[in-house]
Amino acid sequence: MKRTKTPRIIAPGLVLAAMNLAMPANATSPVPAGSGPVVVAQAMIPRTGMMDEQNPMPMKERYLKRFPQSARVGDLIGMPLLDLNSKTLGYVQQIVQTAAGEIEFVIGYSRWWGWFGRPVAVPLEALGIEGGHLVSLDMQPSEYDAAPTWHETGGTPLPADATVRVALSRS
């Protein structure tokens, strides 16, 4: 008895053609009887970046919607700060508390990957943490250029064992 070989290229093509015929393009899944119409809704996840002009939201409110988590100050020192395009803006030099009780991150900001930067104070609410780096969520690089240089008289440095609540970020 002689066996004939089937070309191996045709078999996958036949399977794909059968799948296309079996499922029409506008197919829907069946709805169980008595359950009514199926409604699909988008999840309400707060944005991590800046809001658009049509829906302004204060920075403090955006910060609270980003699920702030406790982080040790000593672990945040030296962390890189990235913009929304993953470009390094600078590195955390210290974290201070102002006379008004606000927490600010002192960032060594520079256009050249954060090297040889000048210290700039960034409010805690403008930052988010993602993995092993911070992300500038509410400040554009042009705002860092325009920000005044931070001087030691601007606040009290927090000790390394203190904790601050940093918002979560996602790419």
N, C-alpha and C positions, 0 to 999 in steps of 0.2 A: 504494500500500500504506500503510495507516494503522497507526502504532505506538501501542501503549498504554503508558502509564507505570505502572511498579510503584511503589507507595508506598515511600519510603526508610526508613520507620520499621519496617516489617515485616522487612526483610532482616537487620538485626542481631539481632532477636529470634529469627529462625529459626536463625541461626548459634549463638546461646547455647543454644537448646533442643537442637540437634543435639549440641553438646558435652556437655550433661548426660546425654543418652541414651547417648552413646558411652562415657562413663567412669562406672562405678558408684561409689557413695559409699565402699565399702570396698575399692577397687581397690588392688592391690599390684603392684610391678614383678616381672617374671618373674626367677626365679633360674636361672642357668646350671646345666646338668646336672653333677652330681658335685661341686658346690661346697659342698654342705651348707646348713644354715639360715643366714640372714642375722641377725646380731646387731648391734643399734645401741646404742652406749654414749655417755654424756655425757662431754664433755671435763673433765678435772680441772684447772680453772683456780683458782688460789688466790684467795680473796676479798680484796678490797681494803679492805673496811671492818672493823669490829669483829666478832669471832666471837660466836656466841650462847652462852648459859650452858651448854648441853649439850656443847659442844665447845670448852672453853677452850684457848687457845694463848698462850704468852708473847709479849709484844710484840716481842721481839728475833727470835723465830722467824717471826712474821708478816712482819716487815721483810725478812728474808732470802728469803722466798717471793715477794716483790714485785719481784724482779729489780732490785736497786739499781744505779744508773748514776752515773758520775762527773759532777759538776757543779761549775763554778767558783764560788767563794764570791762574787766580785764580781758575777756574773750573778744570784745569788739575793737579794742585798740589794735591798730595795724591792719585792720580789714580793708580791702579795696572797696572803693565806691564807684559803681558803674552807672552810666546813663541808660536810657531805655534801648539804646542800640548796642549795648554791651561794650562800650568804650570806657576805659578807666579814666575817671576824673581826678582821683586822688586817693589818699589813704587816711584813715582815722588816726589823728594824733592824740586827741584826748576828748573826754566828754565832760561838759561843765554844766553847772546849774546857775542860771542868772539870778540877779537880785529879785526878779519878779517870780522866781520859782520855776521857770521854764527850763527844759533840758535842751542843750544844743550840742551838736557834734562839731568838733573843730577838725576840719578836713584840710590836708595839705593839697590845695587845688592847683593844677597845672594843665595846660592844653596838651603837653607832651606826656601822656600816659601817667600823669600824676607825679612825675619826677620833678624834684627841685621846686615844689609848689609853695605858694604863700598860704598861710593859714586863713581859712574862711569859716565862719560860724554858720551851721546849717541847722534849722529847727528839726527836732525829733520827728515831728509830724510829716515832714517832707520825705522821709526815708522809709524803706522797707527792707527786710532781710530775706535773702533767697540763697539757701545753701551756705557757702563760705564767703559770701560777699554781701555788701549793701547795695541797694538800687535807689537812685535818685528818682522818686516818683513825681514830685510836685515842683521841681525846679529844673529849668532848662539850662544847658551849658552857658548860654548868654547871661543868665542871672548870676551864675558863679563869677563870670568875668566882671560884672558890675558890682558884686558884693564887696563891702569894705574889708580890709585886712583885719583879722581878729588880733586883739592885743590882750595880754594877760590880765588886764584890769576888767575884762568883760564878764567874768564869772568865777565861781569856785569849782576847781576840778574835783570830780567824783573819785573816790578810792576804787581800786581794782576789784574789790569784793562787793561793791554796791551793784544793784540790779536796776535796769531800766526796761520799760515795756516797748519793744520795737514791733512795728507792724509787719505782717507777712506780705511777701510779694510773690508773683508768679510771672513767668515769661509767656 
